[in-house]
Amino acid sequence: MPRRVAVTGLGLISPYGGDLETFFNRLMAGESAVFHLLTDDLPRPLSMPFVGCPGFDADARLGKPLASMMERFAHLGMAAAFDAWADAGLARQPADGEGRESWGCIWGTALGGILAFERGYRDMWLKGRERLSPLSVVMGMNNAVNAHASIQLGLGGVSFSHTAACASSAIAIGEAFRRIQAGDADLILTGGCDATQTYGVARAWEAMRLIAPGQGEEATAACRPFAADRKGLVLGEGAAALVLEDWEHAVARGARIHAEMVGYGNTCDHSHLVRPDVGGQVRAIRSAMQQAGLQAGDVDYVNAHGTATLEGDPVEVAALREVFGRHAAGLPVSATKSMHGHLLGAAGAIEALVTVLAVARQAVPPTAHLAGRLDPACEGLDHVLEGREGVPVRAALSNSFAFGGSNAVLAFRATSSH
């Protein structure tokens, strides 16, 4: 019989900081963290909306010796991981006689250490340097977080990273869930991170014409999922981590349980590299709900993938309408990317964390900048326009869909609803 899986630890590094309550309260208030970023020391100055973590100090959070071995994406990821570990009430190093061979780390990132490689290319080709840092390779490797976390926390079990574009960390969380459910692990640190503030990444997304424009104050409302006047996504950086644990293991050590993870669906559209498909998303949502034992009327909230792209939003709405049928009109849905931006490989993790907090707090955050702007093609759902406190959230889903047709849906349940 599959084992129950508890969420016992949460941690994040976000544009709002790393405090969970502050983060969720600001989302509930519909407060956008998007700002207008002008970068310098680049081949050509860039001006585009961006969501960053400007107050984050890696040396202060991790210590300079450890931080010096990592790139920014891993700085963010390790800080979130350490916070989730502390939130779960776990000690950094094993106590005498404590075995952590059944504890592991499964992580997700889309771009990983691209900044390290981009810096190296610039140093060679633009600045004429003949030698690169001897740490360039290890700073750029995508498995940096699960490698360092396993070393720092004494994790002797499974350790690997997933890279599946914007679904990377959702898939990492789902695969961690499966390992624990099957009895292959007792506890797994999981989540994702990305740091996208690089010239190459910005120009690449700019070339795809998927970036929302925005200058000055109007940049704060640049990301408008489901709106008729939406213009595209806003890139961001950040990290989120969850500690997943066998339920009996968590209870035995007296852990606080935020929520229960109950389902995971993972499918491929198998139709187009960048164009989303209703059928693939439907299968992923249904798979997660079936595994969780959820009927359409049991789900009280969906954190949508909702990137504010012209093609993606209506497809996701159509998939939800097909799965939930007559319940769709009463299904609360929101896209929090409207406030914290699109964190690429970290998106699934931060949105899973939001979904867990929604279940734990019995509250639903809104889609910002949507009031009065809803696209008729996105009608048929209960779009949350203002944060709702004190509402029943028995079970909730978090959607993550990615280039390559990768679809991942995570299902969580309130501990009091089982």
C-alpha positions in Angstrom: 0.0 0.0 0.0 1.4 3.5 -0.9 2.7 5.4 2.0 1.3 8.8 2.9 3.5 11.8 2.3 3.7 14.8 4.6 5.0 18.3 3.8 7.0 19.2 6.9 9.3 22.0 5.7 9.0 25.1 3.6 11.6 27.6 2.6 12.0 30.2 -0.1 14.0 33.1 -1.4 11.7 35.5 -3.2 11.4 39.1 -4.3 9.5 39.6 -1.0 12.3 38.1 1.0 12.4 34.7 2.7 9.8 35.0 5.4 6.9 32.7 4.6 4.2 34.7 6.3 5.3 38.0 4.7 5.5 36.3 1.3 2.0 34.9 1.5 0.5 38.0 3.0 1.9 40.2 0.2 0.5 37.8 -2.4 -2.9 37.8 -0.7 -2.8 41.6 -1.0 -2.1 41.4 -4.7 1.2 43.2 -4.3 3.4 42.9 -7.4 7.1 42.4 -7.0 7.8 43.2 -10.6 10.1 46.2 -11.1 11.9 47.8 -14.0 15.4 46.6 -14.2 18.2 48.4 -16.1 21.4 46.2 -16.3 24.8 47.6 -17.0 28.3 46.2 -17.8 26.7 44.4 -20.8 27.3 44.4 -24.5 24.1 46.5 -24.8 22.0 47.9 -21.9 18.7 46.1 -21.4 15.5 47.6 -20.3 12.7 45.2 -19.4 10.5 44.2 -16.5 12.2 41.7 -14.2 11.6 40.2 -10.7 14.8 39.9 -8.7 15.9 39.3 -5.1 18.1 42.4 -4.7 18.5 42.2 -0.9 19.9 38.7 -1.0 23.4 38.3 0.4 24.9 34.9 -0.3 27.9 35.4 1.9 25.8 36.3 4.9 23.3 33.4 4.3 25.7 30.6 3.4 29.1 31.8 4.6 31.8 33.0 2.2 33.7 29.7 1.8 30.6 27.8 0.7 29.1 30.6 -1.3 32.4 31.0 -3.3 31.9 27.5 -4.7 28.5 28.3 -6.2 26.8 30.5 -8.8 23.8 32.7 -7.9 21.1 30.1 -8.8 22.7 27.7 -6.2 23.0 30.5 -3.7 19.3 31.0 -3.9 18.6 27.3 -3.8 20.8 26.5 -0.9 19.4 29.3 1.2 15.8 28.1 0.5 16.9 24.5 1.3 18.5 25.5 4.6 15.3 27.4 5.5 13.0 24.5 4.7 15.3 22.2 6.7 15.1 24.5 9.7 11.3 24.8 9.2 11.0 21.0 9.4 12.8 21.1 12.7 15.8 19.2 11.4 19.5 19.6 12.5 22.1 20.5 9.9 24.3 17.5 10.7 23.2 14.0 11.9 23.3 13.3 15.6 25.5 10.5 16.8 24.1 7.2 15.6 21.5 8.8 13.3 21.5 7.3 9.8 20.4 9.4 6.9 20.9 6.8 4.2 17.2 6.9 3.4 17.1 10.7 3.2 17.9 12.4 -0.1 17.6 15.5 -2.3 15.9 15.8 -5.7 16.1 19.2 -7.2 15.0 21.1 -10.3 16.4 23.9 -12.4 16.0 24.9 -16.0 19.1 27.0 -16.7 21.3 26.1 -13.7 24.7 27.7 -13.8 24.3 29.4 -17.1 25.6 32.6 -15.6 28.9 31.0 -14.9 29.3 29.9 -18.5 28.1 33.2 -19.9 30.6 35.0 -17.7 33.3 32.7 -19.0 32.4 33.3 -22.6 32.4 37.1 -22.0 35.8 36.9 -20.3 37.3 35.0 -23.2 35.7 36.6 -26.2 35.0 40.1 -25.1 37.8 40.8 -22.5 40.5 38.6 -24.1 41.3 36.6 -21.0 43.1 33.4 -21.5 42.3 31.6 -18.3 38.9 30.9 -16.6 38.2 30.3 -13.0 39.1 26.7 -12.0 35.6 26.6 -10.4 33.8 27.4 -13.6 32.6 23.8 -14.2 31.4 23.0 -10.7 29.8 26.4 -10.4 27.9 25.8 -13.6 26.7 22.2 -13.0 23.0 21.9 -12.7 23.2 19.4 -9.8 25.1 21.9 -7.6 22.2 22.3 -5.1 21.5 18.6 -4.5 25.3 18.0 -4.4 26.0 20.7 -1.9 22.8 20.0 0.1 23.7 16.3 0.4 27.1 17.2 1.7 26.0 19.9 4.1 23.1 18.0 5.5 24.6 14.5 5.5 22.1 13.0 3.0 23.2 9.6 1.9 20.2 8.6 -0.2 19.0 9.6 -3.6 20.5 12.7 -5.1 19.9 14.1 -8.6 18.4 17.0 -10.6 15.6 17.4 -13.1 15.8 19.8 -16.0 12.5 20.1 -17.9 12.2 23.8 -18.7 9.5 25.5 -16.7 8.3 22.2 -15.2 11.7 21.2 -13.7 11.0 21.8 -10.1 7.4 20.5 -10.2 8.7 17.3 -11.7 11.4 17.1 -9.0 8.8 17.4 -6.3 6.6 14.9 -7.9 9.4 12.4 -8.3 10.4 12.9 -4.6 6.8 12.2 -3.7 6.8 9.0 -5.7 10.1 7.8 -4.0 8.7 8.3 -0.5 5.3 6.8 -1.4 6.9 3.7 -2.8 9.1 3.3 0.3 12.4 4.1 -1.4 13.1 7.0 0.9 11.9 8.3 4.2 12.6 12.0 3.7 13.6 14.1 0.6 14.5 17.7 0.4 13.1 18.9 -2.9 12.4 22.1 -4.9 14.0 24.3 -7.5 15.9 27.5 -8.3 16.9 29.6 -11.2 18.7 33.0 -11.6 17.8 34.4 -15.0 19.4 37.9 -14.8 21.8 37.4 -17.6 22.2 39.2 -20.9 22.0 36.0 -23.0 18.8 34.7 -21.3 17.1 38.1 -21.6 18.0 38.4 -25.3 16.9 34.8 -26.0 13.4 35.3 -24.5 13.2 38.7 -26.1 13.8 37.1 -29.5 10.8 34.8 -28.9 8.5 37.8 -28.3 7.2 36.3 -25.1 8.4 39.1 -22.7 5.8 41.6 -21.5 6.8 45.2 -22.1 6.8 47.7 -19.3 8.5 50.9 -18.4 8.7 52.7 -15.0 5.6 52.2 -12.8 3.6 50.4 -15.5 6.1 47.5 -15.2 4.5 46.4 -11.9 1.4 45.4 -13.9 3.3 44.0 -16.9 2.4 40.4 -16.2 -1.4 39.9 -16.6 -2.4 36.2 -16.9 -5.9 35.6 -18.4 -6.3 39.3 -19.3 -7.5 40.3 -22.7 -4.6 42.8 -23.0 -1.9 40.5 -21.7 1.5 40.9 -23.5 3.6 38.0 -22.1 5.6 36.9 -19.1 8.0 38.6 -16.8 11.3 36.8 -16.0 12.3 36.4 -12.4 14.8 34.7 -10.1 14.3 32.8 -6.8 14.1 29.5 -5.2 11.7 27.4 -3.1 12.2 24.2 -1.2 10.0 21.6 0.5 10.8 18.8 2.9 8.7 15.7 2.0 8.5 12.9 4.5 6.9 9.6 5.1 3.9 10.4 7.3 4.6 7.9 10.0 8.3 9.0 10.1 7.1 12.6 10.5 4.6 11.8 13.3 7.2 9.7 15.1 9.6 12.6 15.4 6.8 15.1 16.3 7.1 17.2 13.2 4.7 19.9 12.2 2.8 18.9 9.1 1.9 21.8 6.7 -0.1 19.6 4.4 -0.3 16.2 2.8 0.9 15.6 -0.7 -1.5 13.2 -2.3 -1.0 13.2 -6.1 1.3 13.8 -9.0 0.6 13.7 -12.8 3.3 13.9 -15.4 2.5 13.7 -19.1 3.9 14.9 -22.5 1.8 16.7 -25.1 3.9 14.9 -27.8 2.7 17.4 -30.4 4.8 20.6 -30.6 8.0 21.9 -29.0 6.6 25.2 -27.7 2.8 25.2 -28.4 0.8 23.8 -25.5 -1.9 21.1 -25.9 -5.2 20.8 -24.1 -5.1 17.0 -24.2 -1.7 16.7 -22.6 -2.7 19.0 -19.8 -6.0 17.3 -19.2 -4.2 13.9 -18.8 -1.8 15.4 -16.3 -4.5 17.0 -14.2 -6.6 13.8 -14.3 -3.7 11.7 -13.4 -2.9 13.8 -10.3 -6.5 13.8 -9.2 -6.9 10.1 -9.8 -3.8 9.2 -7.7 -5.1 11.6 -5.0 -8.5 10.0 -5.0 -10.1 13.5 -5.8 -13.3 14.1 -7.6 -14.0 17.4 -9.4 -16.0 18.7 -6.5 -13.2 18.0 -4.0 -10.8 20.5 -5.4 -11.1 24.0 -3.8 -8.2 25.8 -5.5 -5.9 25.6 -8.5 -2.7 27.5 -8.7 -2.5 27.9 -12.5 0.6 27.9 -14.6 -0.7 31.1 -16.0 2.2 32.8 -17.7 0.2 35.6 -19.5 1.2 34.4 -23.0 -1.4 34.8 -25.7 -1.6 31.1 -26.5 -0.8 29.4 -23.2 -3.5 30.9 -21.0 -6.6 29.9 -23.0 -5.2 26.4 -23.4 -4.9 25.9 -19.7 -8.4 27.3 -19.1 -9.8 24.9 -21.7 -8.0 22.0 -19.9 -9.5 22.9 -16.6 -12.9 23.4 -18.0 -12.7 19.9 -19.6 -11.5 18.2 -16.4 -13.9 19.9 -14.0 -17.0 20.1 -16.2 -20.0 21.6 -14.4 -17.7 22.3 -11.4 -15.4 24.6 -13.4 -17.5 27.8 -12.9 -17.1 27.4 -9.2 -13.4 26.4 -9.2 -11.2 29.2 -7.6 -8.1 29.7 -9.9 -5.3 32.2 -9.7 -1.9 32.7 -11.4 0.5 34.1 -8.8 3.2 34.7 -11.6 1.3 38.0 -12.0 3.1 39.1 -8.8 6.3 37.0 -8.3 7.1 36.6 -12.0 8.1 33.5 -13.9 11.0 31.8 -12.2 11.4 29.3 -15.0 12.9 26.1 -13.4 11.9 27.4 -9.9 8.3 28.2 -10.9 6.8 24.9 -10.0 8.5 24.9 -6.6 7.4 28.4 -5.6 3.9 27.7 -6.8 3.8 24.4 -5.0 4.8 26.3 -1.9 2.0 28.8 -2.5 -0.4 26.0 -2.9 0.7 24.3 0.4 0.3 27.6 2.2 -3.2 28.1 0.7 -4.2 24.7 2.1 -2.5 25.3 5.4 -4.0 28.8 5.9 -7.3 28.1 4.2 -6.8 31.1 2.0 -6.6 31.7 -1.7 -4.3 34.4 -3.3 -5.5 36.4 -6.4 -4.4 36.9 -9.9 -3.2 40.5 -9.9 -4.1 43.0 -12.6 -7.0 41.0 -13.9 -10.1 42.9 -12.6 -12.0 44.3 -15.5 -9.6 42.7 -18.1 -10.7 39.1 -18.4 -10.2 37.6 -21.9 -13.5 36.0 -23.0 -11.4 33.0 -24.1 -10.4 32.5 -20.5 -14.0 32.6 -19.0 -15.7 29.7 -17.3 -13.7 29.5 -14.1 -13.9 31.3 -10.8 -10.9 33.7 -11.3 -9.8 35.0 -7.9 -9.5 38.8 -8.2 -8.9 39.6 -4.5 -7.3 37.4 -1.8 -9.8 35.2 0.0 -9.3 34.5 3.7 -11.1 31.9 5.8 -12.4 29.8 2.8 -12.4 26.0 2.7 -9.4 24.7 0.9 -9.7 20.9 1.4 -7.5 20.0 -1.6 -5.6 22.1 -4.2 -3.6 21.6 -7.4 -0.5 23.3 -8.7 -0.1 23.3 -12.5 3.3 23.5 -14.3 3.6 23.2 -18.1 6.7 23.6 -20.1 8.4 23.8 -23.5 8.9 20.4 -24.9 5.3 19.5 -23.9 6.2 18.5 -20.3 3.2 18.8 -18.0 3.4 18.3 -14.2 0.5 18.7 -11.7 0.9 18.4 -8.0 -2.0 17.7 -5.5 -2.1 18.7 -1.9 -4.7 18.1 0.9 -5.3 19.9 4.2 -4.3 17.7 7.2 -7.8 18.3 8.7 -9.6 17.1 5.6 -8.3 13.5 5.5 
